[in-house]
Amino acid sequence: MKKAIKRKVILFSLPFLLLLLPILAFFSLFVGSNSSSDTDINTNTPQQQTAKVIWDRVLKEGGTKEGAAALLGNNQAESELQPSIIQSNATYN
């Protein structure tokens, strides 16, 4: 019984982990080993700007890089990092 539950949890979480890999790769390449939030990153798109704000805020509040990446992965999957999207690509007016 426990093996079946463990297997279901792993199979359920695998797609989410695969979505996080590009985000983690992005941050590992462009965010150096400096954990300071005042690093200079060129943010050209609104999604990149939103990701930078979320990343900086999580680290400022005492979160970990892993936690920030997890939050970004969730936001990317649910709203494509667009703050105006609330559900089913409907915009918040």
Distance bins in CASP14 RR format, pairs under 12 A and 6 or more apart:
PFRMAT RR
TARGET T0000
AUTHOR 0000-0000-0000
RMODE 2
METHOD distances of the structure
MODEL  1
1 7 0 0 0 0 0 1 0 0 0 0 0
1 8 0 0 0 0 0 1 0 0 0 0 0
2 8 0 0 0 0 0 1 0 0 0 0 0
2 9 0 0 0 0 0 1 0 0 0 0 0
3 9 0 0 0 0 0 1 0 0 0 0 0
3 10 0 0 0 0 0 1 0 0 0 0 0
4 10 0 0 0 0 0 1 0 0 0 0 0
4 11 0 0 0 0 0 1 0 0 0 0 0
5 11 0 0 0 0 0 1 0 0 0 0 0
5 12 0 0 0 0 0 1 0 0 0 0 0
6 12 0 0 0 0 0 1 0 0 0 0 0
6 13 0 0 0 0 0 1 0 0 0 0 0
7 13 0 0 0 0 0 1 0 0 0 0 0
7 14 0 0 0 0 0 1 0 0 0 0 0
8 14 0 0 0 0 0 1 0 0 0 0 0
9 16 0 0 0 0 0 1 0 0 0 0 0
9 17 0 0 0 0 0 1 0 0 0 0 0
10 16 0 0 0 0 0 1 0 0 0 0 0
10 17 0 0 0 0 1 0 0 0 0 0 0
11 17 0 0 0 0 0 1 0 0 0 0 0
11 18 0 0 0 0 0 1 0 0 0 0 0
13 19 0 0 0 0 0 1 0 0 0 0 0
13 20 0 0 0 0 0 1 0 0 0 0 0
13 70 0 0 0 0 0 1 0 0 0 0 0
14 20 0 0 0 0 0 1 0 0 0 0 0
14 21 0 0 0 0 0 1 0 0 0 0 0
15 21 0 0 0 0 0 1 0 0 0 0 0
15 73 0 0 0 0 0 1 0 0 0 0 0
15 77 0 0 0 0 1 0 0 0 0 0 0
16 23 0 0 0 0 0 1 0 0 0 0 0
16 69 0 0 0 0 0 1 0 0 0 0 0
16 70 0 0 0 0 1 0 0 0 0 0 0
16 73 1 0 0 1 0 0 0 0 0 0 0
16 74 1 0 0 1 0 0 0 0 0 0 0
16 76 0 0 0 0 0 1 0 0 0 0 0
16 77 1 0 0 1 0 0 0 0 0 0 0
16 78 0 0 0 0 0 1 0 0 0 0 0
17 23 0 0 0 0 0 1 0 0 0 0 0
17 24 0 0 0 0 1 0 0 0 0 0 0
17 66 0 0 0 0 0 1 0 0 0 0 0
17 69 0 0 0 0 0 1 0 0 0 0 0
17 70 0 0 0 0 1 0 0 0 0 0 0
17 73 0 0 0 0 0 1 0 0 0 0 0
17 74 0 0 0 0 0 1 0 0 0 0 0
17 77 0 0 0 0 0 1 0 0 0 0 0
18 24 0 0 0 0 0 1 0 0 0 0 0
18 25 0 0 0 0 0 1 0 0 0 0 0
18 73 0 0 0 0 0 1 0 0 0 0 0
18 77 0 0 0 0 0 1 0 0 0 0 0
19 25 0 0 0 0 0 1 0 0 0 0 0
19 69 0 0 0 0 0 1 0 0 0 0 0
19 70 0 0 0 0 0 1 0 0 0 0 0
19 72 0 0 0 0 0 1 0 0 0 0 0
19 73 1 0 1 0 0 0 0 0 0 0 0
19 74 0 0 0 0 1 0 0 0 0 0 0
19 75 0 0 0 0 0 1 0 0 0 0 0
19 76 1 0 0 1 0 0 0 0 0 0 0
19 77 1 0 1 0 0 0 0 0 0 0 0
19 78 0 0 0 0 0 1 0 0 0 0 0
19 80 0 0 0 0 0 1 0 0 0 0 0
20 26 0 0 0 0 0 1 0 0 0 0 0
20 27 0 0 0 0 0 1 0 0 0 0 0
20 28 0 0 0 0 0 1 0 0 0 0 0
20 66 0 0 0 0 1 0 0 0 0 0 0
20 67 0 0 0 0 0 1 0 0 0 0 0
20 68 0 0 0 0 0 1 0 0 0 0 0
20 69 1 0 0 1 0 0 0 0 0 0 0
20 70 1 0 0 1 0 0 0 0 0 0 0
20 71 0 0 0 0 0 1 0 0 0 0 0
20 72 0 0 0 0 1 0 0 0 0 0 0
20 73 1 0 1 0 0 0 0 0 0 0 0
20 74 0 0 0 0 1 0 0 0 0 0 0
20 75 0 0 0 0 0 1 0 0 0 0 0
20 76 0 0 0 0 1 0 0 0 0 0 0
20 77 0 0 0 0 1 0 0 0 0 0 0
21 27 0 0 0 0 0 1 0 0 0 0 0
21 28 0 0 0 0 0 1 0 0 0 0 0
21 69 0 0 0 0 1 0 0 0 0 0 0
21 73 0 0 0 0 1 0 0 0 0 0 0
21 76 0 0 0 0 0 1 0 0 0 0 0
22 28 0 0 0 0 0 1 0 0 0 0 0
22 29 0 0 0 0 0 1 0 0 0 0 0
22 51 0 0 0 0 0 1 0 0 0 0 0
22 69 0 0 0 0 0 1 0 0 0 0 0
22 72 0 0 0 0 0 1 0 0 0 0 0
22 73 0 0 0 0 1 0 0 0 0 0 0
22 76 0 0 0 0 1 0 0 0 0 0 0
22 77 0 0 0 0 0 1 0 0 0 0 0
23 29 0 0 0 0 0 1 0 0 0 0 0
23 30 0 0 0 0 0 1 0 0 0 0 0
23 31 0 0 0 0 0 1 0 0 0 0 0
23 47 0 0 0 0 0 1 0 0 0 0 0
23 48 0 0 0 0 0 1 0 0 0 0 0
23 51 1 0 0 1 0 0 0 0 0 0 0
23 54 0 0 0 0 0 1 0 0 0 0 0
23 55 0 0 0 0 1 0 0 0 0 0 0
23 65 0 0 0 0 0 1 0 0 0 0 0
23 66 0 0 0 0 0 1 0 0 0 0 0
23 67 0 0 0 0 0 1 0 0 0 0 0
23 68 0 0 0 0 1 0 0 0 0 0 0
23 69 1 0 1 0 0 0 0 0 0 0 0
23 70 0 0 0 0 1 0 0 0 0 0 0
23 71 0 0 0 0 1 0 0 0 0 0 0
23 72 1 0 1 0 0 0 0 0 0 0 0
23 73 1 0 1 0 0 0 0 0 0 0 0
23 74 0 0 0 0 0 1 0 0 0 0 0
23 75 0 0 0 0 1 0 0 0 0 0 0
23 76 1 0 0 1 0 0 0 0 0 0 0
23 77 0 0 0 0 1 0 0 0 0 0 0
23 81 0 0 0 0 1 0 0 0 0 0 0
24 30 0 0 0 0 0 1 0 0 0 0 0
24 31 0 0 0 0 0 1 0 0 0 0 0
24 55 0 0 0 0 0 1 0 0 0 0 0
24 65 0 0 0 0 1 0 0 0 0 0 0
24 66 0 0 0 0 1 0 0 0 0 0 0
24 67 0 0 0 0 0 1 0 0 0 0 0
24 68 0 0 0 0 0 1 0 0 0 0 0
24 69 1 0 1 0 0 0 0 0 0 0 0
24 70 0 0 0 0 1 0 0 0 0 0 0
24 72 0 0 0 0 1 0 0 0 0 0 0
24 73 0 0 0 0 1 0 0 0 0 0 0
24 76 0 0 0 0 0 1 0 0 0 0 0
25 31 0 0 0 0 0 1 0 0 0 0 0
25 69 0 0 0 0 0 1 0 0 0 0 0
26 32 0 0 0 0 0 1 0 0 0 0 0
26 41 0 0 0 0 0 1 0 0 0 0 0
26 43 0 0 0 0 0 1 0 0 0 0 0
26 47 0 0 0 0 0 1 0 0 0 0 0
26 48 0 0 0 0 1 0 0 0 0 0 0
26 51 0 0 0 0 1 0 0 0 0 0 0
26 52 0 0 0 0 0 1 0 0 0 0 0
26 55 0 0 0 0 0 1 0 0 0 0 0
26 68 0 0 0 0 0 1 0 0 0 0 0
26 69 0 0 0 0 1 0 0 0 0 0 0
26 72 0 0 0 0 1 0 0 0 0 0 0
26 73 0 0 0 0 0 1 0 0 0 0 0
26 76 0 0 0 0 0 1 0 0 0 0 0
26 81 0 0 0 0 0 1 0 0 0 0 0
27 33 0 0 0 0 0 1 0 0 0 0 0
27 35 0 0 0 0 0 1 0 0 0 0 0
27 39 0 0 0 0 0 1 0 0 0 0 0
27 41 0 0 0 0 1 0 0 0 0 0 0
27 48 0 0 0 0 0 1 0 0 0 0 0
27 51 0 0 0 0 1 0 0 0 0 0 0
27 52 0 0 0 0 0 1 0 0 0 0 0
27 54 0 0 0 0 0 1 0 0 0 0 0
27 55 1 0 0 1 0 0 0 0 0 0 0
27 56 0 0 0 0 0 1 0 0 0 0 0
27 58 0 0 0 0 0 1 0 0 0 0 0
27 59 0 0 0 0 0 1 0 0 0 0 0
27 65 1 0 0 1 0 0 0 0 0 0 0
27 66 0 0 0 0 0 1 0 0 0 0 0
27 67 0 0 0 0 0 1 0 0 0 0 0
27 68 0 0 0 0 1 0 0 0 0 0 0
27 69 1 0 0 1 0 0 0 0 0 0 0
27 70 0 0 0 0 0 1 0 0 0 0 0
27 71 0 0 0 0 0 1 0 0 0 0 0
27 72 0 0 0 0 1 0 0 0 0 0 0
27 73 0 0 0 0 0 1 0 0 0 0 0
28 65 0 0 0 0 1 0 0 0 0 0 0
28 66 0 0 0 0 0 1 0 0 0 0 0
28 69 0 0 0 0 1 0 0 0 0 0 0
29 41 0 0 0 0 0 1 0 0 0 0 0
30 39 0 0 0 0 1 0 0 0 0 0 0
30 40 0 0 0 0 0 1 0 0 0 0 0
30 41 1 0 0 1 0 0 0 0 0 0 0
30 42 0 0 0 0 1 0 0 0 0 0 0
30 43 0 0 0 0 0 1 0 0 0 0 0
30 48 0 0 0 0 1 0 0 0 0 0 0
30 51 0 0 0 0 0 1 0 0 0 0 0
30 52 0 0 0 0 0 1 0 0 0 0 0
30 55 0 0 0 0 0 1 0 0 0 0 0
31 37 0 0 0 0 0 1 0 0 0 0 0
31 38 0 0 0 0 0 1 0 0 0 0 0
31 39 1 0 0 1 0 0 0 0 0 0 0
31 40 0 0 0 0 0 1 0 0 0 0 0
31 41 1 0 0 1 0 0 0 0 0 0 0
31 43 0 0 0 0 0 1 0 0 0 0 0
31 51 0 0 0 0 0 1 0 0 0 0 0
31 52 0 0 0 0 1 0 0 0 0 0 0
31 55 1 0 0 1 0 0 0 0 0 0 0
31 56 0 0 0 0 0 1 0 0 0 0 0
31 59 0 0 0 0 1 0 0 0 0 0 0
31 65 0 0 0 0 1 0 0 0 0 0 0
31 68 0 0 0 0 1 0 0 0 0 0 0
31 69 0 0 0 0 0 1 0 0 0 0 0
31 72 0 0 0 0 0 1 0 0 0 0 0
32 39 1 0 0 1 0 0 0 0 0 0 0
32 40 0 0 0 0 0 1 0 0 0 0 0
32 41 0 0 0 0 1 0 0 0 0 0 0
32 65 0 0 0 0 0 1 0 0 0 0 0
33 39 0 0 0 0 0 1 0 0 0 0 0
33 65 0 0 0 0 0 1 0 0 0 0 0
34 40 0 0 0 0 0 1 0 0 0 0 0
34 41 0 0 0 0 0 1 0 0 0 0 0
34 59 0 0 0 0 0 1 0 0 0 0 0
34 65 0 0 0 0 0 1 0 0 0 0 0
35 55 0 0 0 0 0 1 0 0 0 0 0
35 56 0 0 0 0 0 1 0 0 0 0 0
35 58 0 0 0 0 0 1 0 0 0 0 0
35 59 1 0 0 1 0 0 0 0 0 0 0
35 60 0 0 0 0 0 1 0 0 0 0 0
35 62 0 0 0 0 0 1 0 0 0 0 0
35 63 0 0 0 0 0 1 0 0 0 0 0
35 64 0 0 0 0 1 0 0 0 0 0 0
35 65 1 0 0 1 0 0 0 0 0 0 0
35 68 0 0 0 0 0 1 0 0 0 0 0
36 55 0 0 0 0 0 1 0 0 0 0 0
36 56 0 0 0 0 1 0 0 0 0 0 0
36 59 0 0 0 0 1 0 0 0 0 0 0
36 60 0 0 0 0 1 0 0 0 0 0 0
37 52 0 0 0 0 1 0 0 0 0 0 0
37 53 0 0 0 0 1 0 0 0 0 0 0
37 54 0 0 0 0 0 1 0 0 0 0 0
37 55 1 0 0 1 0 0 0 0 0 0 0
37 56 1 0 1 0 0 0 0 0 0 0 0
37 57 0 0 0 0 1 0 0 0 0 0 0
37 58 0 0 0 0 1 0 0 0 0 0 0
37 59 1 0 1 0 0 0 0 0 0 0 0
37 60 1 0 1 0 0 0 0 0 0 0 0
37 61 0 0 0 0 0 1 0 0 0 0 0
37 62 0 0 0 0 0 1 0 0 0 0 0
37 63 0 0 0 0 0 1 0 0 0 0 0
37 65 0 0 0 0 0 1 0 0 0 0 0
37 68 0 0 0 0 0 1 0 0 0 0 0
38 52 0 0 0 0 0 1 0 0 0 0 0
38 56 0 0 0 0 1 0 0 0 0 0 0
38 59 0 0 0 0 0 1 0 0 0 0 0
38 60 0 0 0 0 0 1 0 0 0 0 0
39 52 0 0 0 0 1 0 0 0 0 0 0
39 55 0 0 0 0 1 0 0 0 0 0 0
39 56 0 0 0 0 1 0 0 0 0 0 0
39 59 0 0 0 0 0 1 0 0 0 0 0
40 52 0 0 0 0 0 1 0 0 0 0 0
40 56 0 0 0 0 0 1 0 0 0 0 0
41 48 1 0 0 1 0 0 0 0 0 0 0
41 49 0 0 0 0 1 0 0 0 0 0 0
41 51 0 0 0 0 1 0 0 0 0 0 0
41 52 1 0 1 0 0 0 0 0 0 0 0
41 53 0 0 0 0 0 1 0 0 0 0 0
41 55 0 0 0 0 1 0 0 0 0 0 0
41 56 0 0 0 0 1 0 0 0 0 0 0
42 48 0 0 0 0 1 0 0 0 0 0 0
42 49 0 0 0 0 0 1 0 0 0 0 0
42 52 0 0 0 0 1 0 0 0 0 0 0
43 49 1 0 1 0 0 0 0 0 0 0 0
43 50 0 0 0 0 1 0 0 0 0 0 0
43 51 1 0 0 1 0 0 0 0 0 0 0
43 52 1 0 1 0 0 0 0 0 0 0 0
43 53 0 0 0 0 1 0 0 0 0 0 0
43 54 0 0 0 0 0 1 0 0 0 0 0
43 55 0 0 0 0 0 1 0 0 0 0 0
43 56 0 0 0 0 0 1 0 0 0 0 0
43 81 0 0 0 0 0 1 0 0 0 0 0
44 51 0 0 0 0 0 1 0 0 0 0 0
44 52 0 0 0 0 0 1 0 0 0 0 0
45 51 0 0 0 0 1 0 0 0 0 0 0
45 52 0 0 0 0 0 1 0 0 0 0 0
45 80 0 0 0 0 0 1 0 0 0 0 0
45 81 0 0 0 0 1 0 0 0 0 0 0
45 82 0 0 0 0 0 1 0 0 0 0 0
46 52 0 0 0 0 0 1 0 0 0 0 0
46 53 0 0 0 0 0 1 0 0 0 0 0
46 79 0 0 0 0 0 1 0 0 0 0 0
46 80 0 0 0 0 1 0 0 0 0 0 0
46 81 1 0 0 1 0 0 0 0 0 0 0
46 82 1 0 0 1 0 0 0 0 0 0 0
46 83 0 0 0 0 1 0 0 0 0 0 0
46 84 0 0 0 0 1 0 0 0 0 0 0
46 85 0 0 0 0 0 1 0 0 0 0 0
47 53 0 0 0 0 0 1 0 0 0 0 0
47 54 0 0 0 0 0 1 0 0 0 0 0
47 72 0 0 0 0 0 1 0 0 0 0 0
47 73 0 0 0 0 0 1 0 0 0 0 0
47 75 0 0 0 0 1 0 0 0 0 0 0
47 76 0 0 0 0 1 0 0 0 0 0 0
47 79 0 0 0 0 1 0 0 0 0 0 0
47 80 1 0 0 1 0 0 0 0 0 0 0
47 81 1 1 0 0 0 0 0 0 0 0 0
47 82 1 0 0 1 0 0 0 0 0 0 0
47 83 0 0 0 0 1 0 0 0 0 0 0
47 84 0 0 0 0 0 1 0 0 0 0 0
47 85 0 0 0 0 0 1 0 0 0 0 0
48 54 0 0 0 0 0 1 0 0 0 0 0
48 55 0 0 0 0 0 1 0 0 0 0 0
48 72 0 0 0 0 0 1 0 0 0 0 0
48 76 0 0 0 0 0 1 0 0 0 0 0
48 80 0 0 0 0 0 1 0 0 0 0 0
48 81 0 0 0 0 1 0 0 0 0 0 0
48 82 0 0 0 0 0 1 0 0 0 0 0
49 55 0 0 0 0 0 1 0 0 0 0 0
49 56 0 0 0 0 0 1 0 0 0 0 0
49 81 0 0 0 0 1 0 0 0 0 0 0
49 82 0 0 0 0 0 1 0 0 0 0 0
49 83 0 0 0 0 1 0 0 0 0 0 0
50 56 0 0 0 0 0 1 0 0 0 0 0
50 57 0 0 0 0 0 1 0 0 0 0 0
50 71 0 0 0 0 0 1 0 0 0 0 0
50 72 0 0 0 0 1 0 0 0 0 0 0
50 73 0 0 0 0 0 1 0 0 0 0 0
50 75 1 0 0 1 0 0 0 0 0 0 0
50 76 0 0 0 0 1 0 0 0 0 0 0
50 79 0 0 0 0 1 0 0 0 0 0 0
50 80 0 0 0 0 1 0 0 0 0 0 0
50 81 1 0 1 0 0 0 0 0 0 0 0
50 82 1 0 0 1 0 0 0 0 0 0 0
50 83 1 0 0 1 0 0 0 0 0 0 0
50 84 0 0 0 0 0 1 0 0 0 0 0
50 85 0 0 0 0 0 1 0 0 0 0 0
51 57 0 0 0 0 0 1 0 0 0 0 0
51 58 0 0 0 0 0 1 0 0 0 0 0
51 68 0 0 0 0 1 0 0 0 0 0 0
51 69 0 0 0 0 1 0 0 0 0 0 0
51 71 0 0 0 0 1 0 0 0 0 0 0
51 72 1 0 1 0 0 0 0 0 0 0 0
51 73 0 0 0 0 1 0 0 0 0 0 0
51 74 0 0 0 0 0 1 0 0 0 0 0
51 75 1 0 0 1 0 0 0 0 0 0 0
51 76 1 0 0 1 0 0 0 0 0 0 0
51 79 0 0 0 0 0 1 0 0 0 0 0
51 80 0 0 0 0 0 1 0 0 0 0 0
51 81 1 0 1 0 0 0 0 0 0 0 0
51 82 0 0 0 0 0 1 0 0 0 0 0
51 83 0 0 0 0 0 1 0 0 0 0 0
52 58 0 0 0 0 0 1 0 0 0 0 0
52 59 0 0 0 0 0 1 0 0 0 0 0
52 68 0 0 0 0 0 1 0 0 0 0 0
52 72 0 0 0 0 1 0 0 0 0 0 0
52 81 0 0 0 0 0 1 0 0 0 0 0
53 59 0 0 0 0 0 1 0 0 0 0 0
53 60 0 0 0 0 0 1 0 0 0 0 0
53 68 0 0 0 0 0 1 0 0 0 0 0
53 71 0 0 0 0 0 1 0 0 0 0 0
53 72 0 0 0 0 0 1 0 0 0 0 0
53 75 0 0 0 0 0 1 0 0 0 0 0
53 81 0 0 0 0 1 0 0 0 0 0 0
53 83 0 0 0 0 1 0 0 0 0 0 0
54 60 0 0 0 0 0 1 0 0 0 0 0
54 61 0 0 0 0 0 1 0 0 0 0 0
54 63 0 0 0 0 0 1 0 0 0 0 0
54 67 0 0 0 0 0 1 0 0 0 0 0
54 68 1 0 0 1 0 0 0 0 0 0 0
54 69 0 0 0 0 0 1 0 0 0 0 0
54 70 0 0 0 0 0 1 0 0 0 0 0
54 71 1 0 0 1 0 0 0 0 0 0 0
54 72 1 0 1 0 0 0 0 0 0 0 0
54 73 0 0 0 0 1 0 0 0 0 0 0
54 74 0 0 0 0 0 1 0 0 0 0 0
54 75 1 0 0 1 0 0 0 0 0 0 0
54 76 0 0 0 0 0 1 0 0 0 0 0
54 79 0 0 0 0 0 1 0 0 0 0 0
54 81 1 0 0 1 0 0 0 0 0 0 0
54 83 0 0 0 0 1 0 0 0 0 0 0
55 61 0 0 0 0 0 1 0 0 0 0 0
55 63 0 0 0 0 0 1 0 0 0 0 0
55 64 0 0 0 0 0 1 0 0 0 0 0
55 65 0 0 0 0 1 0 0 0 0 0 0
55 66 0 0 0 0 0 1 0 0 0 0 0
55 67 0 0 0 0 1 0 0 0 0 0 0
55 68 1 0 1 0 0 0 0 0 0 0 0
55 69 0 0 0 0 1 0 0 0 0 0 0
55 70 0 0 0 0 0 1 0 0 0 0 0
55 71 0 0 0 0 1 0 0 0 0 0 0
55 72 1 0 0 1 0 0 0 0 0 0 0
55 73 0 0 0 0 0 1 0 0 0 0 0
55 75 0 0 0 0 0 1 0 0 0 0 0
55 81 0 0 0 0 0 1 0 0 0 0 0
56 62 0 0 0 0 0 1 0 0 0 0 0
56 63 0 0 0 0 0 1 0 0 0 0 0
56 65 0 0 0 0 0 1 0 0 0 0 0
56 68 0 0 0 0 1 0 0 0 0 0 0
56 71 0 0 0 0 0 1 0 0 0 0 0
56 72 0 0 0 0 0 1 0 0 0 0 0
57 63 0 0 0 0 1 0 0 0 0 0 0
57 67 0 0 0 0 0 1 0 0 0 0 0
57 68 0 0 0 0 1 0 0 0 0 0 0
57 71 0 0 0 0 1 0 0 0 0 0 0
57 72 0 0 0 0 0 1 0 0 0 0 0
57 75 0 0 0 0 0 1 0 0 0 0 0
58 64 0 0 0 0 1 0 0 0 0 0 0
58 65 0 0 0 0 1 0 0 0 0 0 0
58 66 0 0 0 0 1 0 0 0 0 0 0
58 67 1 0 0 1 0 0 0 0 0 0 0
58 68 1 1 0 0 0 0 0 0 0 0 0
58 69 0 0 0 0 1 0 0 0 0 0 0
58 70 0 0 0 0 1 0 0 0 0 0 0
58 71 1 0 0 1 0 0 0 0 0 0 0
58 72 0 0 0 0 1 0 0 0 0 0 0
58 73 0 0 0 0 0 1 0 0 0 0 0
58 74 0 0 0 0 0 1 0 0 0 0 0
58 75 0 0 0 0 0 1 0 0 0 0 0
59 65 1 0 0 1 0 0 0 0 0 0 0
59 66 0 0 0 0 0 1 0 0 0 0 0
59 67 0 0 0 0 1 0 0 0 0 0 0
59 68 1 0 0 1 0 0 0 0 0 0 0
59 69 0 0 0 0 0 1 0 0 0 0 0
59 71 0 0 0 0 0 1 0 0 0 0 0
59 72 0 0 0 0 0 1 0 0 0 0 0
60 68 0 0 0 0 0 1 0 0 0 0 0
61 67 0 0 0 0 0 1 0 0 0 0 0
61 68 0 0 0 0 1 0 0 0 0 0 0
61 71 0 0 0 0 0 1 0 0 0 0 0
62 68 0 0 0 0 1 0 0 0 0 0 0
63 69 0 0 0 0 0 1 0 0 0 0 0
63 70 0 0 0 0 0 1 0 0 0 0 0
63 71 0 0 0 0 1 0 0 0 0 0 0
64 70 0 0 0 0 1 0 0 0 0 0 0
64 71 0 0 0 0 0 1 0 0 0 0 0
65 71 0 0 0 0 0 1 0 0 0 0 0
65 72 0 0 0 0 0 1 0 0 0 0 0
66 72 0 0 0 0 0 1 0 0 0 0 0
66 73 0 0 0 0 0 1 0 0 0 0 0
67 73 0 0 0 0 1 0 0 0 0 0 0
67 74 0 0 0 0 1 0 0 0 0 0 0
67 75 0 0 0 0 0 1 0 0 0 0 0
68 74 0 0 0 0 0 1 0 0 0 0 0
68 75 0 0 0 0 0 1 0 0 0 0 0
69 75 0 0 0 0 0 1 0 0 0 0 0
69 76 0 0 0 0 0 1 0 0 0 0 0
70 76 0 0 0 0 0 1 0 0 0 0 0
70 77 0 0 0 0 0 1 0 0 0 0 0
71 77 0 0 0 0 0 1 0 0 0 0 0
71 78 0 0 0 0 0 1 0 0 0 0 0
71 81 0 0 0 0 0 1 0 0 0 0 0
72 78 0 0 0 0 0 1 0 0 0 0 0
72 79 0 0 0 0 0 1 0 0 0 0 0
72 80 0 0 0 0 0 1 0 0 0 0 0
72 81 1 0 0 1 0 0 0 0 0 0 0
73 79 0 0 0 0 0 1 0 0 0 0 0
73 80 0 0 0 0 0 1 0 0 0 0 0
73 81 0 0 0 0 1 0 0 0 0 0 0
74 80 0 0 0 0 0 1 0 0 0 0 0
74 81 0 0 0 0 0 1 0 0 0 0 0
75 81 1 0 1 0 0 0 0 0 0 0 0
75 82 0 0 0 0 1 0 0 0 0 0 0
75 83 0 0 0 0 1 0 0 0 0 0 0
75 85 0 0 0 0 1 0 0 0 0 0 0
76 82 0 0 0 0 1 0 0 0 0 0 0
76 85 0 0 0 0 0 1 0 0 0 0 0
77 85 0 0 0 0 0 1 0 0 0 0 0
78 85 0 0 0 0 1 0 0 0 0 0 0
78 86 0 0 0 0 1 0 0 0 0 0 0
78 87 0 0 0 0 1 0 0 0 0 0 0
78 88 0 0 0 0 0 1 0 0 0 0 0
78 89 0 0 0 0 0 1 0 0 0 0 0
79 85 1 0 1 0 0 0 0 0 0 0 0
79 86 1 0 0 1 0 0 0 0 0 0 0
79 87 0 0 0 0 1 0 0 0 0 0 0
79 88 0 0 0 0 0 1 0 0 0 0 0
79 89 0 0 0 0 1 0 0 0 0 0 0
79 90 0 0 0 0 0 1 0 0 0 0 0
79 91 0 0 0 0 0 1 0 0 0 0 0
79 92 0 0 0 0 0 1 0 0 0 0 0
80 89 0 0 0 0 1 0 0 0 0 0 0
80 91 0 0 0 0 0 1 0 0 0 0 0
82 89 0 0 0 0 1 0 0 0 0 0 0
82 90 0 0 0 0 0 1 0 0 0 0 0
82 91 0 0 0 0 1 0 0 0 0 0 0
82 92 0 0 0 0 1 0 0 0 0 0 0
83 91 0 0 0 0 1 0 0 0 0 0 0
83 92 1 0 0 1 0 0 0 0 0 0 0
84 90 0 0 0 0 1 0 0 0 0 0 0
84 91 1 0 1 0 0 0 0 0 0 0 0
84 92 1 0 1 0 0 0 0 0 0 0 0
84 93 0 0 0 0 1 0 0 0 0 0 0
85 91 1 0 0 1 0 0 0 0 0 0 0
85 92 1 0 0 1 0 0 0 0 0 0 0
85 93 0 0 0 0 0 1 0 0 0 0 0
86 92 1 0 1 0 0 0 0 0 0 0 0
86 93 0 0 0 0 1 0 0 0 0 0 0
END
